[in-house]
Amino acid sequence: MRRHAEWMSIADERILEFLREHAPRQPKQIADGLREAGLEYNDKYVGQRCIQLAEYGLLRNLGNGIYTITEAGGQYLDGELAAYTLEPVDD
């Protein structure tokens, strides 16, 4: 069972799931992929969520706005990590 945090949105799990299958990607590519799956999130919103997920260590910004899922992100998806225990990380 996935244990989310108060700072998370519903879109966050979809973004993490998408990047697990298709990383690395830019927010626009993520939003396009989610739209193809029938989920309507705009590019800017996905970008904001990627920044937040990276701040808590679930994603990593590889540079130039390209994100990939981290080991912690995979552990969260697998129900092995409670997101509410995470603190913001410094890169």
C-alpha positions as semicolon CSV with decimal commas, in nm:
position;residue;x (nm);y (nm);z (nm)
1;M;0,000;0,000;0,000
2;R;0,136;0,342;-0,095
3;R;0,161;0,591;0,189
4;H;0,148;0,946;0,057
5;A;0,233;1,277;0,221
6;E;0,019;1,587;0,270
7;W;0,230;1,779;0,018
8;M;0,154;1,527;-0,258
9;S;-0,114;1,561;-0,524
10;I;-0,308;1,293;-0,709
11;A;-0,096;1,358;-1,017
12;D;0,227;1,268;-0,837
13;E;0,172;0,892;-0,846
14;R;0,083;0,909;-1,216
15;I;0,402;1,107;-1,286
16;L;0,615;0,859;-1,089
17;E;0,451;0,563;-1,262
18;F;0,503;0,720;-1,604
19;L;0,870;0,792;-1,536
20;R;0,928;0,441;-1,402
21;E;0,831;0,315;-1,747
22;H;0,959;0,598;-1,968
23;A;1,235;0,793;-1,790
24;P;1,411;1,023;-1,848
25;R;1,165;1,283;-1,976
26;Q;1,084;1,654;-1,965
27;P;0,756;1,769;-1,805
28;K;0,599;1,835;-2,146
29;Q;0,677;1,479;-2,253
30;I;0,535;1,348;-1,926
31;A;0,217;1,554;-1,967
32;D;0,183;1,435;-2,329
33;G;0,219;1,073;-2,217
34;L;-0,036;1,117;-1,940
35;R;-0,279;1,278;-2,185
36;E;-0,238;0,979;-2,416
37;A;-0,345;0,766;-2,119
38;G;-0,655;0,985;-2,074
39;L;-0,525;1,198;-1,785
40;E;-0,552;1,571;-1,844
41;Y;-0,261;1,749;-1,676
42;N;-0,109;2,057;-1,839
43;D;0,264;2,092;-1,898
44;K;0,316;2,370;-1,643
45;Y;0,139;2,176;-1,366
46;V;0,342;1,863;-1,438
47;G;0,658;2,074;-1,425
48;Q;0,560;2,213;-1,085
49;R;0,491;1,863;-0,954
50;C;0,826;1,737;-1,087
51;I;1,004;2,017;-0,899
52;Q;0,819;1,919;-0,578
53;L;0,888;1,548;-0,624
54;A;1,257;1,623;-0,684
55;E;1,265;1,842;-0,374
56;Y;1,165;1,537;-0,168
57;G;1,399;1,297;-0,349
58;L;1,142;1,096;-0,544
59;L;1,264;1,238;-0,876
60;R;1,600;1,372;-0,985
61;N;1,651;1,663;-1,225
62;L;1,922;1,552;-1,466
63;G;1,956;1,905;-1,603
64;N;1,775;2,101;-1,872
65;G;1,442;2,011;-1,711
66;I;1,483;1,638;-1,767
67;Y;1,362;1,420;-1,480
68;T;1,410;1,059;-1,383
69;I;1,269;0,855;-1,099
70;T;1,503;0,782;-0,807
71;E;1,541;0,466;-0,605
72;A;1,327;0,630;-0,336
73;G;1,060;0,702;-0,597
74;G;1,053;0,336;-0,693
75;Q;1,037;0,232;-0,330
76;Y;0,740;0,463;-0,278
77;L;0,559;0,310;-0,577
78;D;0,630;-0,037;-0,441
79;G;0,487;0,056;-0,101
80;E;0,826;0,022;0,068
81;L;0,868;0,390;0,156
82;A;0,620;0,620;0,328
83;A;0,634;0,959;0,157
84;Y;0,523;1,134;0,476
85;T;0,862;1,044;0,630
86;L;1,055;1,235;0,363
87;E;1,220;1,571;0,421
88;P;1,329;1,810;0,146
89;V;1,675;1,723;0,012
90;D;1,958;1,950;-0,096
91;D;2,121;1,876;-0,429
